Amino acid sequence: MRASRYLLPVLKESPQEASIASHQLMLRSGMIRQLASGIYNWLPLGKRVLDNIANIVKEEMDSADAQEILMPTMQPAKLWEESGRGNYGKETLNAVDRHKNALIYGPTNEEVVTDLFRNTVRSYKELPLNLYHVQWKFRDEIRPRFGVMRGREFLMKDAYSFDTDEEAARESYDNMYRAYLRIFRRLGLTAIPFTAKTGQIGGNMSHEFQVVASTGESEIFYDPAFEKELRKKEFNIEKLRSLYSAADEMHDPDKAPEECKSARGIEVGHIFYLGTKYSQPMGANIQHSDGSVAPVHMGCYGIGISRLIGAIIESSHDKDGIIWPESVTPFHVGLINIRPGHEQCDKACEDIYANLQAAGISTLYDDRNESAGAKFAAMALIGLPWQLAIGPRGIGSGLVELKNRKSGQKEELSIESAMTRILS
């Protein structure tokens, strides 16, 4: 993509309404623009990151034998009455269609997926089953704040497992537990699992996953051994659960062992074992091998995809801007033409741009007629992993400047060496 043709409205200063780093940097880098309180337009740069995160989540769901579906955003309110939940409280957005049918803009999908299951599945032979989707949701937050971290409209992946009994359901729960840890690791995050309250969703057991960040809403206490355990290729769930982790809203901090770390955390995922909370009142039953009929056992598993962008930025930025992990970056290389109109610079940039594109390396080519300082500042703000600058001084000797955004290391290299470094 050429920057001269790209919608990238970067800002030099942070808007007054933004109080935390992720909100400031998402606005300044041109990722989002607010439409209404807690509701945002996603611009091209932000949409690319959103898609990259969603793709990683989908890949790990698929590898864990979950199947992707797509459920509607609008739900019949009668389903919520049938489950006994009623509604989602004051955060529910209600509507009435032309036929006087009460509708809810979905804040979550337990009732919808249970209705889908009861109308589709009959036998234990069709289990285990895990269905997931990635969909926009709406919760009418009383105090929307912190940009996408606590907005009213948000993109979420939620999955729902169905099993014959509690033992099988807990196996599905553990399967998702491991999948979540893989997802967060691929996103460059250390997400620590905590025993949690079930809240509005309900059920018999739940865990939330917290990313350590100074702006987190929860105070958390955890054994430092968590971080070592989470770096292992294969996760030992029993070992993880034997380590101490607690959140202050659920545990007395004074009871935490002395060796525990204290930090602030951002919740990025939540999983629940629901048992028969929804299947029993809604009649989602299956026939067992002995001919008996009983409610299916369920679990639900949520990840806030749009919220994850804020969490990643909170944990990976500096005074100059965002530092994207390779796995989710909107582009891998920022190519800067320091002197557009200079024959050698133009030719070198065009050749490099074509070669990177041919190699499948996503590249943002800054070909604008702006000062070199403005271009470097914009690239630092956007935070792409690699920055390749071509100027008249170096190109005369066949040299370009390659910079790694994370380390800040700069090198003058031949074009061939720079390309080799990027491609490797």
URKA-V415383 format. One line per field, one symbol per residue. burial: 1 if it has 24 or more other C-alpha atoms within 12 Angstrom, else 0. Layout:
burial->???
//
This chain:
burial->1110000111000000010111111111111111000111111111111111111111011001010100101111101101101011001111000000001111111111111111001111001111111111111110011111111111111111111111011111111111111111111111111111110011111111111110111111111101101100001010011011111100000000000011111111111111111111111111000000011111111111111111111111100111111111111111111111000111011101100110001111111100000011111111111111111101100011111110000001111001100100
//
